[in-house]
Structure formats: C-alpha cells, structure tokens
Amino acid sequence: MAEQIISPGVFQIESDQSLYSQTTPIVGTAIVGPTAKGLPLVPTYVTSYSQYQSLFGEVIYSGSYSYEYFTSIAAREFFSNGGKTLLVTSVISGSTGVSTFANAGGVPTVTGGTGSVAAFNIEALTWGDIMNNTSSLTSGSLASGSAFNIRWEVSAVNTGSGTFTLAVRRGDDYDANKNYLEVWSNLSLDPNQNNYINRVIGDQKLVYTVDANGNSYIATTGSYANVSQYIRITNTNPLINSLDNLGNFKATALSGSLPAAGSGSYGGSFSGGLPRTTTAQLFNENITATNIQGYAPADYQNAFNLLTNADDYQFNVIIAPGVGLDNSAASSLIALTQNRGDSFSPVDTGIYGTLVNQATQNAAGQSSNYSACYYPWVQLYNSNLGKAVWVPPTTVIGGVLAFNDSVGQPWFAPAGINRGGIPDVLKAERRLSQTDRDTLYSANVNPLATFPNNGVVVFGQKTLQRKPTSLDRVNVRRLLIALKQYIGGISRGLVFEQNTNTTRNKFLSQVNPYLDSIVSRQGLYAYKVVMDDTNNTPSVIDRNQLVGQIYIQPTKTAEFIILNYNIQPTGATFPA
C-alpha cells in the first residue's frame, strides 16, 4: 500500500523482503450485514452477545417461517469463542434508500390534554418493519407486538407541577400485565428546567450522510445525548418559563399543553415502520450471488465506505458473512482492509453448492495478503429456530480467530486441531479428500476439513496473495497488523515533538521492549530497529520527518510435517 506524505501523521511502510522458494493489542472485530433491528449504517460497538441481541435482535419472520441472519449467528459464534469487542454495522437495501429512514420505525405524536396541541414526538431508536405496524388491540395487547419492538405510555400527568411520566413497554405485553423497559418520571416540557424531557431522555440521532465530495460519515442531529436505550424525543412544543416567580407551574395558561395520559393510538404502538429491504429474501443455502438474505452486493458498499475511517472505527478483523468471491462486494471488502492497512478480511469462496474447481477459480481473481478465503459451507444447529441451518464459512471464522487469540496470539496460525477446530459445526457441506485439499490449498483457498474424532477443522492459513513471501500466510499478516497498531500508537504521540535524540530514544525505549516480548511469545525469530543519525540525516530533518526502520524475521508455522521411517535389519546400529 503506497502512502503519500502530505499532511502531518505517522507513515508505516512495509518492505517485504522474504521471498522464498515455493518448494519450501487487540482492537476488536467488525461485522457487516443485515440485522433484525437497530439503526442502519451506524457502526456500533458491543461487548457481549446479550448487548448485540438488545440492539440488533435475532430472529426475523417472513410469512409463516422464521429466520435468522448470518450476522447474528456470526456474532454469537464470536462471543462464545472468547471474542471481546464487536463493531456491528447493519446494512440497508439500496432500493429502500438511505434518505427514507429519517423517521425510523414510525414517529407517534403525543398530543396535549386538549387534543389540539402536539406536545412532542417519540422516535424509536431501532428501525424497520419489525416495529409494530399494528391497527388493532385485544385486551390491550398489540396484534403485531413482539419482544423485539416497543410501545409507549404517558401517566402521572400533574397539572399542578407541570410534570408527567413517560414509559417504554415491551411490544408483546398487555395492559393487565405491563412489561416496563424504561420509566422516566417527573418530566417537564420547559427547556429551562433540569427535568426537561429532551435533556432527560435525549433527542440526538445518528444519520448516515454523504457530503458533496462523495465522502460518507455519521452526522449527529439534536442537542441532548440519548440516555434512553429505545427512544428519542423530537419536535417538542416547549413551555418556556412555565414556572412563575414563586416556582409554581402556570397551570391556568399551560396545563392544556401537557401530554394527555394514555398510550396513544393502538396502545402506544410505533406504526409506520419502513422495511429494511423490499427484495424477496433468500436465506441460508438458498442465497445467491445477487440476493444475500434479501440484500444485493451493492447494499454493503455504504457500510464499507464508512469503515474506511480508521480513526473513528478501529478493528483488526472484518467479516461480512455471505459476501463471497462470486460477487462484487468481496472486492470492495478486500480493498477496504488493504487501503486501511490495519485489518484482515476473511471472505467466502461462493454460495452453497459451489464446486471445488469453481472455488479455486473465484479465488484466482484476487491477490491480497489482507484477506483469506475458506471452503466449504458448514451446518450449525440453531436453537432459536429449533433446526440445523447451513451457513457460509465466514459465519464461524470470526469465532475461530477469536478463540485463536484467546488461547494463543494473533500471530499464531488460526488453523489445525488445537486452534482451528469448530466444535459448534455439525458437518461440512462436503467431506474434503486429500486431493480436494491439495487443489484448494494450491489455489490459496483454506479448506475446512473433516477428521474422525475431531470434527470440522480449519486446515489452512493462506492469504489470497499469489507472490510467495511470508505475507502469504494469515499469521504473518496478522503479526504485522498487531505490530503496526502498537508501534503506530506510540508514534502518534511523537508527532509535532522535537526531532532530537531525546525523541528517538523515547521511541526506541518503548518499541524495543515490545518487540522483545513478541520474540518471547513466538511471534518473531529476530528484529532490529534503526532510528538514529544514519537514517535521520540533516536533509531528512529539514523535511520535518522522523524516520525509523524496523527489520523483522517472522516465525514460520509447521504446516508440512515430514516423518521419515527407516526400517533396518535386526542388529543394525542407529545413527547418532
């Protein structure tokens, strides 16, 4: 990756000098894909699967069938295998359009006691057709209510003090047995008061935005940070100076503007939720190269554009289950990691049913050491659906990498029986023979092999790089990512410091011990760091540059174990 030195910053340049003969701090993981709920195109960090469930949901319903996106299955695999931090970016269908989610899952208006004044609006923080969209009630139960959506109600309206209570209820409760998720008491419509509803609950909104130059970013609207996990307040009709000089509410003039007690139309439902995709959805083994659970490859591009911002979004692995080398999104994903230079992207070789020779042909179209591909699909038991389901390999590879890092190091090979086993997998799409594995591995496709007593195991760790250097192995690429993240962090603290021996020694005093630790943890055979007068000449200093050269010898993995058995006659002497 070439970097232009224009504005102040840290520039880390790799010089891969490890050509060989062909005969011989954890930042976290990112995941991109559709989710059952949650704000689309707003990258969000989660640190547990329960938090993922709360924000993005699990099961979705399509007609008389229930499904689960690869995204939530992959998140579950990641956390169950020791993963710590996951950056989730939910995609949205391009046919729906980014501009349409201005009103999330429907925005009910809460009217004043007279019924003629709109007190405020409530907007759900989640989004899409998972919201109620209901038009009927039975015993106070929403016809389309579920555990994954919400409803609201106003109570305790006090015309003497000018306060009221707003509650968020679970969508599948009913009036005789209310299930409160949040209760906000003693709220006011007066922006001069500490209990002003916008201030207490929050009114901010994160919105995917593209500027005039085509650059995407997340813009923030509103004035008060969101405290509620479910809603934000919009379009409040403020009651400015609602208290008289004695601190009493001006009830005579303003009480009719307070919200009316009750739950609004249809039990406080959030009707009018827009679908996240309008395309007929194909799931599991039925997805195609152009219909990934109802989303097109192009639908992933907005998320990839956002994640190019390495300052705002930090991760060292990124997966997009279902995005395979048979569609255009894979090239965009690989380009993302290669341009960032600080992350690695496992990708699928193709859809369910892809043959070995087709998988190798798909892999032949790429050459990058920032990515690796895996074959074939695998089957998992999905307890949410009560059945076994087929999923692409990257659905479980995130968990494999998480386990590898938890029991070893990022520079260990995430493969083999010790660290590449996938215990949750029931079976692979096909049992690969040695010939199959040879064909795949020679084409830089990592096989998921099936062994008696060991089950399905990742049995390869090649990157997609064609050139035979150390960087054609996953463990070496991930070693470089770890080194660059740590050393880059140290270097950023030196930008704009004096270009003197003191600054250089400060750098060396932190980097050398770190590299020593990598040697002791089996990541390097040897290293050398040069940052002195030899590479920081007067002309270099005059250009406001501080130059360091880091030479490393990455450790290699034992992928080919050769055992020679020599049968000798009785009485023969063994060689010393």
Buried (B, 14 or more C-beta within 10 A) or exposed (E): EEEEEEEEEBEBEBEBEBEEEEEEEBBBBBBBBBBBBBBBBBBBBBEBBEBBBBBBBBBBBEEEEBBBBBBBBBBBBBBBBBBBBBBBBBBBBBEBEBEEBEBBBBBBBBBBBEEEBBBBBBBBBBBBBBBBBBEEBEEBBBBBBBBBBBBBBBBBBBBEBBBBBBBBBBBBBBEEEEEEBBEBEBBBBBBEBEBBBBBBBBBBBBBBBBEEEEEBEBEEEBEBEBEBBBBBBBBBBBBEEBBEEEEEBBBEEBBBBBBBEBBBEBBBBBBBBBBBBEBEBBBBBEBEBBBBBBBBBBBBBBBBBBBBBBEEBBBBBBBBBBBBBBBBBBBBBBBBBBEBBBBBBBBBBBBBEBEBEBBBBBBBEBBBBBBBBBBBBBBBEBEBBEEEBBBBBBBBBBBBBBBBBBEBBBBBBBBBBEBBBBEBBBBBBBEBEEEBBEBBBEBBBBBBBBEEEEBBBBBBBBBBBBEBBBBBBBBBBBBBBBBBBBBBEBBEEBEEEEBEEEBBEBBBEBBEEBBEEBBEEEBBEEBEBEBBEEEBEEEBBEEEBBBBEBEBEBBBBEBEEEEEEEEEEEEEEEEE
